[in-house]
Amino acid sequence: MTKYLWSIVNRQGCFLLFSLIFLGILGASLIFPQESSPEEEKKFDLQVYLTKKEALEIAFPGADTIDKERKWLTDEQKTAIAKISLLEIREIRFTFYVGKKNGKPTGYMLIDHIIGKSFPITFMTVLNVDGTVRDVEILVYREPRGWEVRFPSFMSQFFGMNAQSDFRDINSITGATLSVRAITKGVKKAVFSSNREEILTISDTLLYLWSKTGKEIRRFIGHNKGVWDCKFSPDESKVYSCAWDKTAIIWNINGGSNIKLIGHEGLVTTIFSLVSTKHYITSSKDATVKIWDE
């Protein structure tokens, strides 16, 4: 029987969590005071922060090989992704870079160009094999203002996000609202258009597994209060979920027994695994972090 090995009291009441604040007017802003005239805003101001080679080295440290994979989307897939992500998908092709070590993928990276205020921002989104965001970096910025989006204080908000995350939680930056919206849209698009052929969504107490054509594959029933978060395991054979019912569940996608983690006294906000030690970690609003054996 699975049981937690030990607990860590977390005085902040959270562990690896993002602040839940809506984007724009409803959200708090990261303030970087600056002023510029309308004429200055129209100027083309090229700022190169990373070359493609440097970006690949950051995305896949220690990789043996880096492959390029092109994904062509059918009209049916574009419609399904747009429906789930609430984004307009105009592209029919995405080019992903795949880092591999010992023949196994270590992550995926998409380089994209998206309009900020007047000019395109070139940036990369790096995804873990489970579809969560590992890193976001700007390669080239082309406008005189709004470049503060490259700071870790903004970019780190995306780390750990996936297709189930609420991207309205991203805090804005005073004076860089359009750049914030552009980067947020770009990261969201990368997450939903990644190498995964399946997508997880949450509806109250239920989890749904969908194909990228919009077909329901499986429905997960087990929580008796609203699900807070869910994600794929690193090897993609399981789904992790945590909920308001003070539990977390490890689901076997292809059937078999599931594992329910019971022991917290409040909302469980995070669950992830330590692959090397076969342990799971959960955190809760009860101000504890628990480590569980398999």
NULO-178835 format. One record per residue (C-alpha): chain; x negated, y, z negated; residue number from 0. Coordinates in pm, 1 decimal. Example, Ala and Ser with C-alpha at 12.3 -4.5 7.8 and 13.67 -1.06 7.14 Angstrom:
2
(rec A; (-1230.0; -450.0; -780.0); 0)
(rec A; (-1367.0; -106.0; -714.0); 1)
This chain:
294
(rec A; (0.0; 0.0; 0.0); 0)
(rec A; (-129.5; 342.3; 89.5); 1)
(rec A; (-192.2; 571.1; -205.3); 2)
(rec A; (-379.4; 894.8; -250.9); 3)
(rec A; (-731.9; 864.9; -385.3); 4)
(rec A; (-762.8; 1203.0; -549.1); 5)
(rec A; (-626.1; 1553.9; -542.3); 6)
(rec A; (-785.6; 1895.1; -522.2); 7)
(rec A; (-607.2; 2190.6; -681.9); 8)
(rec A; (-590.8; 2473.0; -430.0); 9)
(rec A; (-516.7; 2802.4; -609.0); 10)
(rec A; (-422.8; 2965.8; -282.3); 11)
(rec A; (-147.3; 2709.9; -227.9); 12)
(rec A; (-258.3; 2625.6; 123.7); 13)
(rec A; (-526.0; 2444.5; 321.8); 14)
(rec A; (-620.5; 2521.8; 681.8); 15)
(rec A; (-301.1; 2723.5; 737.1); 16)
(rec A; (-230.8; 3027.6; 953.9); 17)
(rec A; (-28.0; 3320.2; 817.5); 18)
(rec A; (331.9; 3295.2; 938.4); 19)
(rec A; (398.6; 3641.6; 1076.6); 20)
(rec A; (583.6; 3724.1; 1397.5); 21)
(rec A; (406.1; 3874.3; 1698.1); 22)
(rec A; (441.0; 4245.6; 1771.3); 23)
(rec A; (675.6; 4472.6; 1578.6); 24)
(rec A; (784.0; 4195.9; 1341.3); 25)
(rec A; (425.8; 4094.4; 1268.3); 26)
(rec A; (143.2; 4246.5; 1071.5); 27)
(rec A; (-129.1; 4405.1; 1281.5); 28)
(rec A; (-503.0; 4377.8; 1269.0); 29)
(rec A; (-599.5; 4744.1; 1286.3); 30)
(rec A; (-884.5; 4874.2; 1499.8); 31)
(rec A; (-829.3; 5252.5; 1534.0); 32)
(rec A; (-917.0; 5393.8; 1873.1); 33)
(rec A; (-795.7; 5650.1; 2119.5); 34)
(rec A; (-825.5; 5678.4; 2495.5); 35)
(rec A; (-659.1; 5886.9; 2762.9); 36)
(rec A; (-434.8; 5739.0; 3036.2); 37)
(rec A; (-716.3; 5805.1; 3285.7); 38)
(rec A; (-962.6; 5603.9; 3078.1); 39)
(rec A; (-719.8; 5314.5; 3049.8); 40)
(rec A; (-715.0; 5277.2; 3429.0); 41)
(rec A; (-1093.5; 5251.8; 3454.6); 42)
(rec A; (-1253.4; 4924.3; 3549.3); 43)
(rec A; (-1498.4; 4845.9; 3268.8); 44)
(rec A; (-1674.2; 4511.3; 3325.6); 45)
(rec A; (-1795.2; 4340.3; 3007.0); 46)
(rec A; (-1949.6; 3994.7; 3046.5); 47)
(rec A; (-1970.3; 3806.9; 2715.8); 48)
(rec A; (-2037.2; 3451.7; 2835.5); 49)
(rec A; (-2148.7; 3288.1; 3157.9); 50)
(rec A; (-1976.6; 2970.2; 3272.2); 51)
(rec A; (-2281.9; 2767.6; 3169.9); 52)
(rec A; (-2282.1; 2921.1; 2821.8); 53)
(rec A; (-1908.4; 2858.6; 2789.9); 54)
(rec A; (-1948.9; 2488.3; 2873.8); 55)
(rec A; (-2229.9; 2454.3; 2617.9); 56)
(rec A; (-2006.6; 2607.4; 2348.8); 57)
(rec A; (-1710.1; 2393.3; 2448.3); 58)
(rec A; (-1892.9; 2059.0; 2456.4); 59)
(rec A; (-2200.2; 2056.0; 2230.0); 60)
(rec A; (-2380.1; 1722.1; 2247.7); 61)
(rec A; (-2176.4; 1592.1; 2542.9); 62)
(rec A; (-2350.4; 1343.6; 2774.3); 63)
(rec A; (-2149.3; 1453.2; 3076.7); 64)
(rec A; (-1896.8; 1720.5; 3170.1); 65)
(rec A; (-1647.5; 1622.1; 3437.8); 66)
(rec A; (-1409.4; 1841.6; 3631.6); 67)
(rec A; (-1050.6; 1719.5; 3663.8); 68)
(rec A; (-781.1; 1887.1; 3870.7); 69)
(rec A; (-418.8; 1842.9; 3770.2); 70)
(rec A; (-154.7; 1908.3; 4035.9); 71)
(rec A; (191.9; 1980.9; 3900.4); 72)
(rec A; (506.5; 1881.2; 4083.2); 73)
(rec A; (805.6; 2115.4; 4083.7); 74)
(rec A; (972.9; 1877.8; 3838.1); 75)
(rec A; (674.9; 1895.9; 3600.1); 76)
(rec A; (654.7; 2275.1; 3625.4); 77)
(rec A; (1023.9; 2301.7; 3541.4); 78)
(rec A; (991.4; 2063.4; 3246.3); 79)
(rec A; (685.7; 2244.3; 3102.3); 80)
(rec A; (853.2; 2583.0; 3148.6); 81)
(rec A; (1165.0; 2457.2; 2969.5); 82)
(rec A; (971.6; 2328.4; 2670.0); 83)
(rec A; (710.2; 2607.5; 2646.7); 84)
(rec A; (942.8; 2898.1; 2741.9); 85)
(rec A; (679.9; 3017.1; 2990.7); 86)
(rec A; (704.3; 3079.9; 3362.6); 87)
(rec A; (457.6; 2838.1; 3525.0); 88)
(rec A; (352.1; 2973.0; 3864.2); 89)
(rec A; (36.3; 2767.9; 3911.2); 90)
(rec A; (54.9; 2434.5; 4090.7); 91)
(rec A; (-299.8; 2332.2; 3997.6); 92)
(rec A; (-503.6; 2344.3; 3677.8); 93)
(rec A; (-874.1; 2262.3; 3663.8); 94)
(rec A; (-985.6; 2114.8; 3332.6); 95)
(rec A; (-1340.8; 2038.4; 3224.0); 96)
(rec A; (-1372.8; 1719.4; 3019.8); 97)
(rec A; (-1666.9; 1668.9; 2785.0); 98)
(rec A; (-1766.3; 1304.8; 2734.5); 99)
(rec A; (-2001.6; 1126.6; 2497.6); 100)
(rec A; (-2072.5; 755.6; 2541.6); 101)
(rec A; (-1804.7; 752.0; 2808.7); 102)
(rec A; (-1526.6; 881.4; 2579.0); 103)
(rec A; (-1365.3; 1227.7; 2602.4); 104)
(rec A; (-1461.0; 1470.9; 2325.6); 105)
(rec A; (-1232.2; 1751.0; 2439.9); 106)
(rec A; (-1091.6; 1952.7; 2728.0); 107)
(rec A; (-1156.5; 2307.3; 2844.5); 108)
(rec A; (-959.9; 2535.2; 3076.3); 109)
(rec A; (-1100.2; 2859.2; 3217.6); 110)
(rec A; (-816.9; 3094.0; 3309.4); 111)
(rec A; (-761.8; 3449.3; 3433.0); 112)
(rec A; (-463.4; 3641.2; 3302.2); 113)
(rec A; (-371.9; 4008.9; 3339.7); 114)
(rec A; (-417.0; 4223.8; 3027.7); 115)
(rec A; (-306.0; 4583.0; 3093.9); 116)
(rec A; (-437.1; 4643.9; 3444.7); 117)
(rec A; (-711.8; 4388.1; 3508.2); 118)
(rec A; (-758.5; 4013.1; 3454.8); 119)
(rec A; (-916.0; 3871.8; 3139.9); 120)
(rec A; (-1130.1; 3563.7; 3200.4); 121)
(rec A; (-1128.5; 3332.0; 2899.7); 122)
(rec A; (-1153.8; 2968.0; 2802.2); 123)
(rec A; (-932.5; 2752.6; 2582.9); 124)
(rec A; (-1095.8; 2441.4; 2434.7); 125)
(rec A; (-872.2; 2155.4; 2321.9); 126)
(rec A; (-946.0; 1855.7; 2103.9); 127)
(rec A; (-848.9; 1513.7; 2236.9); 128)
(rec A; (-528.8; 1530.6; 2029.3); 129)
(rec A; (-420.3; 1847.6; 2212.3); 130)
(rec A; (-494.0; 2094.1; 1931.1); 131)
(rec A; (-686.7; 2414.4; 2000.6); 132)
(rec A; (-1052.7; 2395.2; 1899.7); 133)
(rec A; (-1180.6; 2727.1; 2033.7); 134)
(rec A; (-1084.3; 3031.7; 2241.7); 135)
(rec A; (-1352.2; 3260.0; 2387.0); 136)
(rec A; (-1349.6; 3552.2; 2630.1); 137)
(rec A; (-1598.6; 3523.8; 2915.8); 138)
(rec A; (-1528.6; 3849.1; 3100.9); 139)
(rec A; (-1325.7; 4155.5; 2996.6); 140)
(rec A; (-1256.6; 4431.0; 3248.2); 141)
(rec A; (-1081.1; 4718.5; 3067.6); 142)
(rec A; (-1202.9; 5004.3; 2841.3); 143)
(rec A; (-981.3; 4907.4; 2548.6); 144)
(rec A; (-826.9; 4599.5; 2392.4); 145)
(rec A; (-1157.7; 4409.2; 2383.2); 146)
(rec A; (-1109.8; 4351.0; 2007.4); 147)
(rec A; (-919.2; 4034.0; 2101.0); 148)
(rec A; (-1259.3; 3863.8; 2133.8); 149)
(rec A; (-1325.7; 3892.8; 1758.4); 150)
(rec A; (-1299.9; 3573.5; 1546.4); 151)
(rec A; (-1047.1; 3748.3; 1319.5); 152)
(rec A; (-802.1; 3731.1; 1611.0); 153)
(rec A; (-912.0; 3422.8; 1806.1); 154)
(rec A; (-931.0; 3195.7; 1500.1); 155)
(rec A; (-553.2; 3224.2; 1462.9); 156)
(rec A; (-516.0; 2980.1; 1753.6); 157)
(rec A; (-737.7; 2710.5; 1602.1); 158)
(rec A; (-542.2; 2395.0; 1524.5); 159)
(rec A; (-236.5; 2504.5; 1720.8); 160)
(rec A; (-68.3; 2261.8; 1957.7); 161)
(rec A; (243.9; 2223.7; 2170.3); 162)
(rec A; (460.5; 2220.0; 1857.6); 163)
(rec A; (320.8; 2543.0; 1711.1); 164)
(rec A; (515.2; 2868.1; 1695.0); 165)
(rec A; (297.1; 3115.0; 1886.9); 166)
(rec A; (500.2; 3403.6; 1745.7); 167)
(rec A; (290.9; 3351.4; 1432.4); 168)
(rec A; (-7.7; 3518.6; 1602.6); 169)
(rec A; (-83.6; 3858.9; 1448.9); 170)
(rec A; (-117.8; 4148.9; 1689.4); 171)
(rec A; (-391.4; 4416.0; 1708.8); 172)
(rec A; (-307.9; 4785.7; 1704.3); 173)
(rec A; (-410.7; 4934.2; 2038.4); 174)
(rec A; (-450.1; 4594.8; 2208.0); 175)
(rec A; (-93.4; 4467.2; 2220.7); 176)
(rec A; (-97.8; 4377.1; 2591.9); 177)
(rec A; (-428.1; 4192.4; 2561.7); 178)
(rec A; (-292.5; 4001.9; 2260.2); 179)
(rec A; (15.1; 3897.9; 2455.1); 180)
(rec A; (-195.1; 3797.1; 2755.9); 181)
(rec A; (-434.4; 3579.2; 2554.7); 182)
(rec A; (-146.9; 3423.2; 2358.6); 183)
(rec A; (35.6; 3337.0; 2679.2); 184)
(rec A; (-281.1; 3192.7; 2831.5); 185)
(rec A; (-360.5; 2970.2; 2532.4); 186)
(rec A; (-2.0; 2849.0; 2517.5); 187)
(rec A; (-13.6; 2763.3; 2887.5); 188)
(rec A; (-337.2; 2567.0; 2841.2); 189)
(rec A; (-188.0; 2369.0; 2552.3); 190)
(rec A; (122.8; 2271.0; 2747.4); 191)
(rec A; (-63.0; 2199.4; 3072.9); 192)
(rec A; (-346.4; 1996.7; 2921.3); 193)
(rec A; (-444.0; 1640.2; 2997.2); 194)
(rec A; (-169.9; 1498.3; 2775.6); 195)
(rec A; (105.1; 1319.0; 2962.6); 196)
(rec A; (336.7; 1341.2; 2660.5); 197)
(rec A; (463.1; 1628.9; 2446.7); 198)
(rec A; (592.3; 1635.8; 2087.9); 199)
(rec A; (871.0; 1864.9; 1972.5); 200)
(rec A; (1052.6; 1916.9; 1641.5); 201)
(rec A; (1425.4; 1956.8; 1581.5); 202)
(rec A; (1516.2; 1984.9; 1212.0); 203)
(rec A; (1442.4; 1641.8; 1057.7); 204)
(rec A; (1364.3; 1472.4; 1390.4); 205)
(rec A; (1059.5; 1444.9; 1615.1); 206)
(rec A; (1089.3; 1386.4; 1988.5); 207)
(rec A; (829.6; 1244.0; 2226.9); 208)
(rec A; (876.4; 1366.6; 2585.7); 209)
(rec A; (712.7; 1295.2; 2918.1); 210)
(rec A; (597.4; 1597.2; 3118.0); 211)
(rec A; (890.8; 1535.8; 3351.3); 212)
(rec A; (1122.0; 1619.1; 3060.7); 213)
(rec A; (1233.6; 1261.6; 2989.8); 214)
(rec A; (1279.4; 1161.9; 2626.1); 215)
(rec A; (1047.6; 869.7; 2543.8); 216)
(rec A; (1112.5; 820.4; 2175.4); 217)
(rec A; (1286.7; 975.8; 1877.1); 218)
(rec A; (1125.0; 956.3; 1532.3); 219)
(rec A; (1369.6; 934.0; 1240.1); 220)
(rec A; (1239.7; 921.1; 882.0); 221)
(rec A; (1233.4; 1264.2; 716.2); 222)
(rec A; (1542.4; 1377.0; 523.1); 223)
(rec A; (1453.2; 1747.8; 526.9); 224)
(rec A; (1314.5; 1974.7; 797.7); 225)
(rec A; (983.7; 1880.4; 964.5); 226)
(rec A; (717.3; 2149.8; 918.1); 227)
(rec A; (448.7; 2029.0; 1158.8); 228)
(rec A; (348.3; 1732.3; 1373.9); 229)
(rec A; (53.8; 1631.3; 1592.4); 230)
(rec A; (-105.8; 1338.5; 1773.0); 231)
(rec A; (-382.1; 1137.3; 1607.3); 232)
(rec A; (-731.2; 1175.7; 1761.3); 233)
(rec A; (-697.1; 840.1; 1940.7); 234)
(rec A; (-340.5; 929.5; 2048.1); 235)
(rec A; (-198.6; 602.6; 1914.5); 236)
(rec A; (-13.2; 766.5; 1626.0); 237)
(rec A; (189.4; 1076.0; 1543.7); 238)
(rec A; (147.4; 1264.6; 1215.0); 239)
(rec A; (430.5; 1468.7; 1063.5); 240)
(rec A; (485.9; 1659.5; 738.7); 241)
(rec A; (807.6; 1805.2; 603.9); 242)
(rec A; (1010.6; 1988.2; 343.0); 243)
(rec A; (1103.8; 1653.0; 185.8); 244)
(rec A; (758.6; 1654.4; 18.9); 245)
(rec A; (632.1; 1368.8; 237.5); 246)
(rec A; (409.6; 1306.4; 538.7); 247)
(rec A; (456.9; 1017.4; 780.3); 248)
(rec A; (208.3; 836.0; 1004.9); 249)
(rec A; (405.7; 696.9; 1300.6); 250)
(rec A; (285.0; 422.6; 1534.0); 251)
(rec A; (381.1; 542.6; 1882.4); 252)
(rec A; (399.1; 193.0; 2030.5); 253)
(rec A; (601.2; 41.9; 1747.8); 254)
(rec A; (488.9; -139.2; 1437.0); 255)
(rec A; (510.7; -23.1; 1078.9); 256)
(rec A; (489.2; 343.9; 982.8); 257)
(rec A; (323.1; 482.5; 669.8); 258)
(rec A; (502.9; 731.5; 445.0); 259)
(rec A; (282.5; 935.3; 211.1); 260)
(rec A; (466.5; 1018.0; -110.7); 261)
(rec A; (308.5; 1209.7; -397.9); 262)
(rec A; (336.3; 1583.7; -339.9); 263)
(rec A; (578.2; 1799.3; -538.2); 264)
(rec A; (638.6; 2060.0; -269.5); 265)
(rec A; (655.6; 2117.9; 105.8); 266)
(rec A; (376.3; 1927.5; 282.7); 267)
(rec A; (219.7; 2174.0; 525.6); 268)
(rec A; (-77.7; 1988.7; 676.9); 269)
(rec A; (-183.0; 1635.6; 764.1); 270)
(rec A; (-489.0; 1518.1; 952.8); 271)
(rec A; (-722.6; 1221.3; 954.8); 272)
(rec A; (-1091.0; 1163.7; 888.2); 273)
(rec A; (-1165.3; 916.9; 1165.7); 274)
(rec A; (-1506.7; 815.2; 1034.9); 275)
(rec A; (-1374.3; 711.9; 691.6); 276)
(rec A; (-1016.8; 607.4; 780.7); 277)
(rec A; (-871.7; 852.8; 531.0); 278)
(rec A; (-586.9; 1102.6; 564.7); 279)
(rec A; (-573.0; 1451.2; 414.0); 280)
(rec A; (-255.5; 1639.1; 325.7); 281)
(rec A; (-197.6; 1979.8; 171.7); 282)
(rec A; (115.7; 2115.1; 10.2); 283)
(rec A; (287.6; 2421.8; -129.2); 284)
(rec A; (242.9; 2253.0; -468.6); 285)
(rec A; (-114.2; 2394.0; -449.7); 286)
(rec A; (-285.0; 2055.4; -405.7); 287)
(rec A; (-477.4; 1876.1; -133.8); 288)
(rec A; (-463.8; 1495.9; -139.0); 289)
(rec A; (-687.6; 1237.5; 26.4); 290)
(rec A; (-522.8; 903.5; 107.7); 291)
(rec A; (-674.8; 570.2; 205.1); 292)
(rec A; (-542.9; 372.7; 499.3); 293)
